[in-house]
Amino acid sequence: MSEQDNKNEPINELIAVGSEITGGTLVTAIILALGGAAAGPPGAILTSVASPTIVYFLKKLGAEVKNRFLSHREEVRVGATLTFAISKIQENLDNGKQIRQDDFFKKGVQNRSAAEEVFEGVLIASQREHEEKKLRFYGNLVANIAFHPEINRAQANVLLRLGSSLSYTQICLLGLIANKDKYKLRQQNYISKDERGKIQVLNLKLEQTFVLQEIYDLYIKRILEINMSGLILGKPIADLEYITPQNLTIKEIGLQLYNLMELSDIPKEDFDSISQLLSDP
């Protein structure tokens, strides 16, 4: 085994085990697209990625992660996230995008580079992530940050923290609300008045209550905005039943997450299942 093979081995192994989530087809397609042999090791992608800077960080973090005590499933999640990130990096390069040229990848006198900090953060998040559908979007997030110099270290860490704190349902909600014109979401809240003007709460299914709770949590995180129709006597919304689905909008930081995580790639059936709960019967 050559010295280069020894350096690649840890991340090769992670990518290989991650195929339990990504599927062997994705790994093979990446290798073929980069000029590697289809029968070669999954990690052969690293010898062809156009940026040696990113290759260095991926190899370094791959080796560090492999030296930690991880369960098999944790290795699968980390390997899958690496695969998704590498795939997105190569896709961006193929589309003519340029890797950021600022000091994001440069190590400071006393601090490690922002890239190393953020890349490790997303791998730690993926290691602990039980909702494995989120892993593709973790990969998209860290890969796309490497192409956006306007996002500094602090902002990247905030985006990572927010993104990892969201449930998969909340991620789907961001994608759904960003494209709400494609769906017939409810245009009223879940409050009505009887003949005497007494406020009554409509009967909600348990599944609807769960989704409204997820929306309210996004509102508390300042990711979603609930417009004036959702206010009670000038005070911020206090009850789930006052949420009007069609009137929800995404705040700037939520739009950043939507774009960097590329939430438009969420499977249509996942959007549909949630939109049905937020639409009129």
Residue pairs with C-beta under 8 A, 6 or more apart in sequence:
1 9
4 47
7 59
7 63
8 41
8 43
8 44
8 46
8 47
8 59
9 43
10 59
10 62
10 63
10 65
10 66
10 67
11 43
11 46
11 58
11 59
11 62
11 63
11 66
11 82
12 41
12 42
12 43
12 44
12 46
13 43
13 66
13 79
14 62
14 65
14 66
14 75
14 78
14 79
14 82
15 27
15 42
15 43
15 45
15 79
15 82
15 83
15 86
16 27
16 41
16 42
16 43
16 79
17 72
17 75
17 76
17 79
18 75
18 76
18 77
18 78
18 79
18 80
18 81
18 82
18 83
19 26
19 27
19 42
19 79
19 80
19 83
20 76
20 80
21 76
21 77
21 79
21 80
21 132
21 135
22 80
22 83
22 84
26 83
26 87
27 42
27 45
27 83
28 38
30 45
30 83
30 86
30 87
30 90
31 37
31 38
31 40
31 42
31 44
31 45
32 38
33 90
33 94
34 44
34 45
34 48
34 49
34 90
35 48
36 44
36 45
36 47
36 48
37 44
42 83
45 86
45 90
46 55
46 58
46 59
46 86
49 55
49 86
49 89
49 90
49 93
50 90
50 93
51 89
51 93
51 99
53 99
53 105
53 115
54 89
54 99
54 105
54 146
57 105
57 113
57 115
57 116
57 119
58 82
58 85
58 86
58 119
60 116
61 116
61 119
61 120
61 123
62 82
64 120
65 78
65 123
65 127
70 78
70 127
74 127
74 128
77 126
77 127
77 129
77 132
77 135
78 123
78 126
78 127
80 126
80 132
80 135
80 136
80 139
81 122
81 123
81 126
81 135
81 138
81 139
81 142
82 123
82 139
83 139
84 135
84 136
84 138
84 139
84 140
84 143
85 122
85 138
85 139
85 140
85 142
85 143
86 139
86 143
87 139
88 139
88 140
88 143
88 144
88 262
89 143
89 146
92 143
92 144
92 147
93 99
97 147
98 147
99 146
99 147
100 146
100 147
100 148
100 149
101 149
102 149
103 113
103 114
104 113
104 114
104 115
104 146
104 149
104 153
105 113
105 114
105 115
106 113
107 113
107 116
114 152
114 153
114 156
115 146
117 153
117 157
118 142
118 145
118 153
118 156
118 157
118 160
119 142
121 157
121 160
122 138
122 139
122 141
122 142
122 160
122 164
125 138
125 160
125 163
125 164
126 135
126 138
129 135
129 138
129 164
131 167
131 168
133 168
133 270
134 166
134 168
134 171
136 265
137 163
137 171
137 261
137 262
137 263
137 265
138 163
138 164
138 261
140 260
140 261
140 262
140 265
141 159
141 160
141 163
141 257
141 260
141 261
142 160
144 259
144 260
144 261
144 262
145 151
145 156
145 159
145 260
148 260
151 159
151 256
158 253
159 253
159 256
159 257
159 260
162 221
162 223
162 253
162 257
163 257
163 261
165 221
166 174
166 218
166 257
167 214
168 270
169 210
169 211
169 214
169 274
170 214
170 217
170 218
171 261
171 263
171 266
172 263
172 266
172 270
172 271
172 274
173 211
173 214
173 215
173 218
173 224
173 274
174 218
174 223
174 250
174 254
174 257
174 258
174 263
175 258
175 263
175 264
175 266
175 271
176 183
176 271
176 274
176 275
176 278
177 224
177 248
177 249
177 250
178 250
178 255
178 258
178 263
178 264
179 264
179 271
180 245
180 246
180 248
183 271
183 275
183 278
183 279
184 275
184 279
184 280
185 245
185 246
185 275
185 278
185 279
186 244
186 245
186 246
186 278
186 279
186 280
187 244
187 245
187 246
187 247
188 244
189 229
189 230
189 241
189 242
189 243
189 244
190 201
190 202
190 204
190 212
190 240
190 241
190 242
190 243
191 199
191 200
191 201
191 202
191 241
191 242
192 199
192 200
192 201
192 202
193 199
193 200
194 200
201 241
202 241
204 212
204 241
205 277
207 277
208 277
208 278
209 240
211 274
211 277
211 278
212 240
212 241
212 243
213 240
215 224
215 240
215 243
215 245
215 248
216 237
216 240
216 243
218 224
218 254
219 225
219 226
219 237
222 251
222 253
223 250
223 251
223 253
223 254
223 257
224 248
224 249
224 250
224 251
224 254
225 248
225 249
225 250
225 251
226 236
226 237
226 243
226 244
226 247
226 248
227 244
227 247
227 249
229 244
229 247
230 237
230 242
230 243
230 244
230 247
231 237
231 242
232 238
232 239
232 242
237 243
245 278
245 279
250 258
257 263
258 264
